[in-house]
Structure formats: structure tokens, C-alpha cells
Amino acid sequence: MEIKILWTKEALERLKDIFNYYSEDATIKVAQKLVIEIVDFTDVLVTHPEIGSIEELLKGRKKEYRHLICKNYKIIYWRENNIIYIATVFDTRRNPKKLKKGMK
């Protein structure tokens, strides 16, 4: 069975925030390149869904959250059967407590 990757509304909003920030702070080209790189980085999950480390800050939740690191961003995800859900994209330069507080 093929594994699919689905991005949650929250994750898509964070990508949008990243794009908006870099398109204003740098250029649209830089913003596009970064967002594409983050999205493409998740392709590895199709063949290796357990490759990400368990997210320590989110242990004890109903879902087993894992993460990948791409540049300064944690890509937080969980797996249900053959679907990988990208929960959010978190800037690792932020206070980690914000990740714990923001995830339900």
C-alpha cells in the first residue's frame, strides 16, 4: 500500500507565514525556494515513515508525533495507517514551549 502525505490546515498556514516573511524580508524567489525545499523534504516519509525522531515535547499525546529538521524548521507529523499528516512546521529559533502549547 502506498503512503500518502497530507498537510493539515495548520501546517499550510505555517508554510504561508514562512513564505510571507521571506518574501518581505528577502525576495519572493528566496521564499519560494525555501517553501519548496520544506515540502520536498517530506517526500522521504513515503518510503521511510518512521525516519523522524519522536517529538519529545509532544510525548504523552494521543498521537505519536515525530519530526524532521529542514534548515531552521521542524516538520512535525504523525502517521495513521498509510497516511502521514504534517501537523505543523515550527521555526526552531522560537521558544519550544510555543510548540507544546500550540499542539493539541
Secondary structure, DSSP 8 states (H G I E B T S, - for coil): ---EEEE-HHHHHHHHHHHHHHHHHS-HHHHHHHHHHHHHHTTHHHH-TT-SEE-GGGTTSSS--EEEEETTEEEEEEEETTEEEEEEEEETTS-HHHHHHH--
